[in-house]
Amino acid sequence: MTPVNSKKTPFTFESVEPESGLRAALGMSRADIIGEVGACNLRGRGGAGFPTGTKWNLAAAAKVKAGGTKYVVCNADEGEPGTFKDRVILSDHADMVFEGMTIGARAIGATVGILYLRSEYVYLRPHLEQVLERRRAGNLLGQDIGGLAGFSFDIHLHMGAGAYVCGEETALIESLEGHRGEPRNRPPFPVDTGFEGQPTVVNNVETFAWVVCVLSRGAHWFKSIGTEKSTGYKLFSVSGDCREPGVYEFPLGITVGELLEKVGGQGAKAVQIGGASGHCVPASEFGRRIAFEDLSTGGSIIVLGPGRDMLAVARNFMEFFVEESCGQCTPCRAGNAKLLGGVEMLQRGECSMNYLQELLALCETMQLASKCGLGQSSPNAFVSIVKHFKDEIMGRTLAH
Amino acid sequence: MLVGQQQRLQDDIRALVERFGRKRSALIPVLQELQNAHTTISDFAMQVVADELSIHPAEVYGVTSFYAFLRQESRGRFVFRLCGTISCELSGKSRVARQLENDLGIRFGETTADGRFGLEWASCLGMCDQGPALLVNDRVYTGVTPEHVHAIIDECKSTFGAHAREAVHS
């Protein structure tokens, strides 16, 4: 009943000397730090895959509005079903995350950092506060950090309150400001108009940790791993029907089949990649690569074994989205409820092919017309399950 | 609500507003701490918070009703949140759910008559490799089986009383 360690492979984070990334950054100009992060082509580890160097460059160039400051925000609202690698990073490598945030602050000229921690992880809070306190005492936060005159930066924690949508960066900022977590229109983007209207960088927990490795070992090292468009290592949260679920570090570009072998998931019927908002990949496509250019993921890998009922899987995802849609825009609010109704009809064996086609057309509308990534991606699992498992889901009888 | 209780609530809210500041961004931390101390966020409390932060009470209601971990109705001293998401489903959450209902004597979304236990579903708790996962206040249990349920409830009962306030979070 007590949680066990989820780590299944060594992490590169363990072999990087503490504070070596920050030390390197303090000896570099702002432009050079951003140049290095840009050159390694590190892309956002939360799943969206936006180039971190580009984001930092935009925030560095943006002007602070009167009387304010720039912000560095760490998105620790890890809510995607099947993702738990940020929990492990924050438990075991919190220093590295804060070090990465401090490098970010130096790069864009921010003085305030905020770690937005999901309320489900409230038990991590005392540990994180302790690490922050130690960093303050060690002059790694506060005034003239590391002896660099004029470089001031501090980090505080802000607890989420239970809303998946707050993983979307503008919803997260709304929540930080004390509002409902309803995503904003973009543009303007947070790099220009973020928290309190000021330039704000929002990056995932894992992204900040990789920044430290890049500064410590150089962009060239990071680029030598992975594929051309998806450089570096990535942490994967593996769960479901496999012998060794847990958190693994693999280079991006690994195929689904290779990954299944490493985690003891051979013989799987399908793998859900990218969590509830991701895609369901059938066994016939296990040769595909996990990378931004093929199967993109924030790290969630859910293995579905031979006996699994794909409609039950689709239903669980749709129930999740009906619960977690913020309700702001109609395609998402109404669409997800319609899709859940459709899955229930399929389970009862009462869905005509015509109605199924209508549901798929609705999915397209949701993907095109929803305001944020939640609604745009919520039909993905349904669409891929219908596409690959039509045989299994049509014409059901009660025997199922 | 008795005048004494109202007064105490007002005092608590004022102290929280002092601590977190009068900015709008203080709203959620104030509501969270308020709920920790009082288990719920009542209509009266929302009105006081609104007055203190100089915003409309509808704004406070809007925020309170939006977030799953803020609530207007008490879920009791011990809030049981069973992860309902896919990986926990694959590892057998349905039977744990049934046993929780049996042993607590309530359905999901309800609170026991003595105000001790509440039961709800949670979206992914981030324990997907060791499901089914159950969050009780701020303590997480993993690999929960139907047989474990009784022991977990007993553990709560044994901390109720002298140490109960410590155990109350979120």
Interface residues (C-beta under 8 A of the other chain):
Chain A: M1 T2 P3 V4 S6 E78 G79 E80 P81 G82 T83 F84 D86 R87 R118 S119 E120 Y121 V122 Y123 H158 M159 G160 A161 G162 A163 Y164 S175 L176 E177 G178 H179 R180 G181 E196 S237 V238 S239 G240 D241 P245 G246 V247 Q272 A276 I302 L304 R308 A312 V313 N316 F317 E319 F320 E323 E324 C326
Chain B: K23 R24 S25 A26 L27 I28 P29 L31 Q32 G62 V63 F66 Y67 A68 F69 L70 G84 T85 I86 S87 E89 L90 A122 S123 C124 L125 G126 M127 C128 D129 Q130 G131 L135 D138 R139 V140 Y141 T142 G143 V144 H148 A151 I152 H169 S170
